[in-house]
């Protein structure tokens, strides 16, 4: 479906879908959408922030930290919302062990 309609959707639209999947605990759909967004250059600070937050909620803090560590754009990586979500993962990382 993304291959058919994804090109006409704006980043804001995709972010709304991303948040919806996260709120519904649809972790596989959430991950597939995020990776599609990355592949097609349709991510934003909001995309990363939401994805990292929901990965933490799904008890995958190590994966969330991996996503954070792979952010290449310094302004995205140091964004206050992303840093806040990342800092919340630190406690979860140890709880998940």
ZAFI-91346 format. One line per field, with one value per residue: residue in one letter; x, y, z of N, C-alpha, C in turn. Coordinates in Angstrom, 2 decimals. Example, Ala and Ser with C-alpha at 12.3 -4.5 7.8 and 13.67 -1.06 7.14 Angstrom:
BEGIN
rest <- (a;s)
nxx <- (13.19;12.85)
nyy <- (-5.69;-2.25)
nzz <- (7.80;7.08)
caxx <- (12.30;13.67)
cayy <- (-4.50;-1.06)
cazz <- (7.80;7.14)
cxx <- (13.20;12.90)
cyy <- (-3.30;0.03)
czz <- (7.80;7.87)
END
This chain:
BEGIN
rest <- (x;x;x;x;x;x;x;x;x;x;x;x;x;x;x;x;x;x;x;x;x;x;x;x;x;x;x;x;x;x;x;x;x;x;x;x;x;x;x;x;x;x;x;x;x;x;x;x;x;x;x;x;x;x;x;x;x;x;x;x;x;x;x;x;x;x;x;x;x;x;x;x;x;x;x;x;x;x;x;x;x;x;x;x;x;x;x;x;x;x;x;x;x;x;x;x;x)
nxx <- (0.82;1.98;3.79;2.11;0.60;2.26;4.00;2.48;1.74;2.42;5.16;4.11;1.63;2.42;3.73;1.57;0.26;2.26;2.34;-0.24;-0.07;1.77;0.34;-1.64;-0.29;0.81;3.36;4.88;3.81;4.43;7.26;7.74;6.64;8.25;10.80;10.28;9.77;12.33;13.80;12.71;13.29;11.56;11.47;11.39;12.25;10.16;9.34;11.52;11.52;8.98;9.19;11.38;10.36;8.12;9.39;10.72;8.51;7.59;9.24;11.76;14.30;17.04;17.06;15.90;17.91;19.87;18.75;18.76;21.57;22.32;21.44;22.36;22.26;23.20;21.66;19.18;19.77;20.42;18.09;15.70;13.37;13.93;16.24;15.12;13.40;15.34;16.79;14.93;15.04;17.29;16.85;15.00;16.47;18.01;16.05;14.94;16.71)
nyy <- (-1.19;1.23;1.58;2.25;4.52;5.98;7.85;10.13;10.98;13.29;14.08;14.79;13.49;10.81;10.71;10.98;8.56;6.86;7.49;6.64;3.85;3.25;4.00;2.11;-0.15;-1.56;-2.88;-4.13;-2.99;-0.35;-0.38;-1.23;0.92;3.07;2.29;2.29;5.00;6.04;4.89;6.22;8.85;10.34;11.19;12.96;15.11;14.65;12.10;10.45;10.96;9.98;7.29;6.33;6.72;4.96;2.51;2.22;1.94;-0.48;-2.20;-2.44;-1.14;-1.21;-1.43;1.01;2.72;2.04;3.03;5.75;6.18;5.86;8.09;10.52;13.24;15.99;18.07;16.88;14.74;16.03;17.24;18.45;16.95;14.40;13.83;13.80;11.55;9.63;9.78;8.73;6.11;5.06;4.16;2.16;0.39;-1.02;-2.19;-3.96;-6.03)
nzz <- (0.00;0.76;-1.29;-3.29;-2.44;-0.78;-1.90;-2.37;0.10;2.70;4.92;7.43;7.37;7.30;9.75;11.48;11.03;11.89;14.66;15.30;14.86;16.89;19.21;19.12;19.68;17.57;16.72;14.67;12.31;12.86;12.83;10.17;8.73;9.61;8.67;5.92;5.57;6.16;4.06;1.88;2.33;3.97;6.64;9.77;12.54;14.28;13.43;14.19;16.96;17.77;16.96;18.48;21.05;21.03;20.55;22.95;24.64;23.75;24.93;23.77;24.21;23.55;20.78;20.20;21.13;19.31;16.93;17.60;17.86;15.22;13.91;11.68;11.19;12.94;14.12;14.32;15.99;18.38;19.10;21.41;22.04;21.05;22.52;25.07;24.90;24.49;26.87;28.64;27.96;29.14;31.78;31.20;29.70;31.53;33.06;31.27;31.07)
caxx <- (0.00;2.86;4.36;1.08;0.15;3.25;4.61;1.64;1.56;3.44;5.80;3.17;0.63;3.08;3.97;0.29;0.05;3.27;1.85;-1.44;0.40;2.37;-0.72;-2.40;0.66;1.04;4.80;5.39;3.41;5.20;8.62;7.71;6.40;9.43;11.87;9.88;9.98;13.77;14.21;12.22;13.63;10.36;11.50;11.61;12.52;8.96;9.37;12.50;11.06;7.88;9.64;12.21;9.46;7.31;10.27;10.91;7.27;7.43;10.31;12.90;15.13;18.32;16.80;15.68;19.23;20.56;18.19;19.30;22.99;22.49;21.02;23.56;22.08;23.48;20.54;18.13;20.24;20.45;16.77;15.29;12.38;14.62;17.10;14.25;13.00;16.53;17.14;13.98;15.42;18.40;16.29;14.32;17.48;18.42;14.87;14.66;17.69)
cayy <- (0.00;2.39;1.76;2.84;5.83;6.64;8.98;11.32;11.38;14.18;13.58;14.97;12.43;9.57;10.78;10.72;7.12;6.27;7.63;5.79;2.48;3.15;4.07;0.87;-1.25;-2.30;-2.70;-4.53;-1.95;0.84;-0.54;-1.25;2.28;3.89;1.91;2.77;6.45;6.25;4.50;7.19;10.21;11.00;11.26;14.27;15.00;14.03;10.67;9.81;11.09;9.04;5.90;6.00;6.63;3.75;1.35;2.10;1.42;-1.88;-2.90;-2.64;0.06;-1.34;-1.10;2.46;3.35;1.81;4.02;7.05;6.24;5.89;9.38;11.19;14.69;16.43;18.86;15.92;13.95;16.84;17.82;18.27;15.87;13.14;13.62;13.44;10.16;8.81;9.72;7.84;4.74;4.61;3.35;0.99;-0.55;-1.89;-2.96;-5.00;-7.13)
cazz <- (0.00;0.79;-2.62;-4.15;-1.98;0.05;-2.59;-2.31;1.49;3.24;6.14;8.54;7.26;7.69;11.19;12.15;10.92;12.77;16.04;15.44;15.02;18.20;20.22;19.02;19.95;16.33;16.63;13.35;11.36;13.24;12.32;8.70;8.23;9.87;7.74;4.60;5.60;6.04;2.71;0.90;2.74;4.49;8.09;10.37;13.97;14.87;13.10;15.07;18.34;17.98;16.82;19.64;22.20;20.96;20.73;24.39;25.22;23.35;25.64;22.88;24.38;22.86;19.38;20.17;21.24;18.03;15.99;18.00;17.54;13.76;13.35;11.18;11.22;14.31;14.67;14.67;17.13;19.60;19.33;22.80;22.16;20.83;23.68;26.20;24.72;24.66;28.30;29.29;27.63;29.97;32.86;30.63;29.22;32.63;33.49;30.27;31.21)
cxx <- (0.87;3.48;3.38;0.75;1.19;3.87;3.79;1.40;2.73;4.00;4.85;2.11;1.21;3.38;2.70;-0.02;1.02;2.81;0.63;-1.02;1.00;1.33;-1.56;-1.54;0.86;2.52;5.37;5.05;4.21;6.60;8.68;7.53;7.64;10.55;11.54;10.12;11.46;14.24;13.84;12.46;12.46;10.31;11.75;11.99;11.36;8.93;10.30;12.03;9.96;8.37;10.47;11.33;8.68;8.16;10.54;9.68;7.07;8.52;11.45;13.84;16.47;18.17;16.60;17.02;20.04;20.06;18.76;20.76;23.26;21.98;22.27;23.46;22.19;22.33;19.36;18.52;20.20;19.12;16.28;14.29;13.03;15.53;16.29;13.82;14.18;16.88;16.18;14.31;16.48;17.91;15.65;15.33;17.86;17.26;14.63;15.59;17.23)
cyy <- (1.26;2.65;2.46;4.27;6.62;7.87;10.26;11.81;12.27;13.58;13.69;13.88;11.10;9.54;10.51;9.22;6.39;6.33;6.74;4.33;2.28;3.14;2.80;-0.37;-2.14;-2.17;-3.07;-3.48;-0.67;0.76;-0.55;0.14;3.14;3.56;2.35;4.28;6.78;5.99;5.55;8.65;11.01;10.98;12.70;14.03;14.30;12.53;9.93;9.83;10.07;7.60;5.47;5.83;5.32;2.48;1.13;1.51;-0.06;-2.76;-3.31;-1.45;-0.03;-1.02;0.40;3.20;3.17;2.82;5.39;7.19;6.31;7.17;10.15;12.71;15.17;17.24;17.97;15.17;14.72;17.55;17.47;17.13;14.50;12.82;13.22;11.98;9.22;8.68;8.81;6.38;4.19;3.73;2.08;-0.06;-1.53;-2.71;-4.14;-6.19;-8.19)
czz <- (0.00;-0.58;-3.54;-3.75;-1.20;-0.58;-2.52;-0.89;1.93;4.52;7.33;8.54;7.74;9.19;11.98;12.14;11.85;14.24;16.28;15.67;16.42;19.32;20.25;19.29;18.73;15.95;15.27;12.30;11.59;12.64;10.80;8.13;8.44;8.89;6.31;4.51;5.46;4.62;1.67;1.32;3.27;6.02;8.53;11.83;14.66;14.62;14.05;16.52;18.65;17.95;18.03;20.88;22.19;21.05;22.22;25.07;24.88;23.97;24.72;22.99;23.67;21.37;19.23;20.26;19.96;16.98;16.31;17.58;16.04;13.12;12.95;11.25;12.67;14.92;15.04;15.94;18.44;19.87;20.73;22.97;22.00;22.02;24.91;26.09;24.93;26.14;29.06;29.03;28.57;31.12;32.35;30.18;30.32;33.15;32.54;30.41;32.12)
END
